[in-house]
Amino acid sequence: MIGRTGPGLAALTGAVCGAGWFLSLEPAGDLPCTGSGLGCALLSLLVVVPALVVVWALVGWGLLRLARFARAGLTAVAGTAGAVALLFISTFALRFVRVQLPEDSGVVVLALAGAGGYALAAVLGAGYGGRRDGTEHRGQDG
């Protein structure tokens, strides 16, 4: 059953959502502003970026739900939060060690952060509220 594949499916979904979020960031940033300036930057940071995070979290939830993932909502919310946290940690870590990445490598970094966040959320959420077959209490283990 595809719903029991767990972290692998969640990581793939997170990578797709992370890459999509990154690729939609530049076109969405051009929408509210025609010129440049502080107002445009604040509008992008305070409205566009959080809106894209919410949209791609909903896309992640929809993809996991479509694949009949057991806890699609919990994984999408926790995975998005984990992906954002991993993105900030990896960005600061890369800058701290002064790693110079190619210009187009942001999509890879964000896809990896998305994959890690969603996989971690799937692993952590695997033991909560699931159906059990009850064999651990029937004495079959010896």
N, C-alpha and C positions, 0 to 999 in steps of 0.2 A: 504494500500500500504506500502511495506516495506521501501521505501525511505523516508517516513515521520515519522519514529520512532524516529529520532533525536538523542538525547544524549545517550540513552540506547544502540543503535547499535554502535555508535561511541566509547562509553566506552568499550564495549565488544571487538571491534576491537583493541583499544588501549591496553587493557589488554593482548590480544593475541600477539600483536606486541612487547610489553614490555617484556613479558615472553620469547618470541622467541629470542629477542635481547640478553637478559641475558644468555639464554642457548647456544646461538651461540658464545658468547664472548670468552669463554675458548678454544673451538676447533679452532676458527679463530686465536686466539693469538698464538697457537702452530704452525701454518702454516709457517710464515715467518722466524722463528728462530729455529735453532736446539740446540743452547746452551743458555746461559744466559749472561746478561751484559747490559750495558747502551744503546748500539746501538739497541739491541733487544727491550728494553723497549720503547725507543723513536719511533722506527718503529711501534710498537703496538699502542702507544698513538696517534701518528700523522697520521697514515695511516689506520690501521685496525679498530679502534674504530669509526672514522668518516665514514668509508666505511660501517660499519655495521649499523650506524644510517641512512644513505642514503638508504641502501637496505631495512631496515625494514620500513622506511617511504614509499618507493615504494610498499612494501607488503601491508601496511595499505591503501594506495591509491587504490590498486588493489582490496582489499577486500571490501572497501566502494563502489567502482565503480561497482563491481560485484553485490552488494546488491542494486544498483541503488540509492545510497545516493545522495541527491541533490547537494551538494558542496563537492565532494570527494577530489578534489585537495587542496582546501583551508583548509579543515579539516585535511587532512593528514600532510600538511606542518605546520600549526599552532599547531596541536596536537602533532607532534614530538617535536617542539620547546617547547611547554608547558610541555611535559613529561620530557624533559631534565632539564628544569628549576625546575620542581617539584622534580625531583630526587636529584638535588644538594641541594635544600632547605631542603628536608626531611633528606638527609644524614647528613648535617651539624647540623640540629636540633636534630637528634638522638644522634649524637656525643656530642653535647653541653650538653644535659641532661644526658649523660653517660648511655644510654640504651644499654644493652648487648643483642643482638639478636642471635638466633642460627645461626650456620654457613651456613645453606642452606636457610636462609630467604631472601637472596638478590633477588631471583626471585619474591617473593611476594611483596617486596618493589618496584621493578621496574615495575611489573604488575600493582600495584596500581597507581604509577606515570603515567604510560601509559594510564590507564583508565581515570584518572583525567584530564590529558592533552587533550586527544581526546574529552572527554565529554565537557570540558570547551570550546574547539574550536568549537564544534558543536553548543553549546548554543550561543556563541558570533557570529558565522557566520550565524545563522538562519535568521536574519533579513536583510541580505544583498543580493540584486540582485535576489530575488526569484520571482516567478510568483504570482500574486495576482488576486483574482476574481473580484475586483472592487466594491464590495458591500458596502465598507465603504464610498463611495461617491455618492451613489444612494438614500440616504434618507430612508433606511429600518430600521434604528435604532430609529425612532421615530420622 
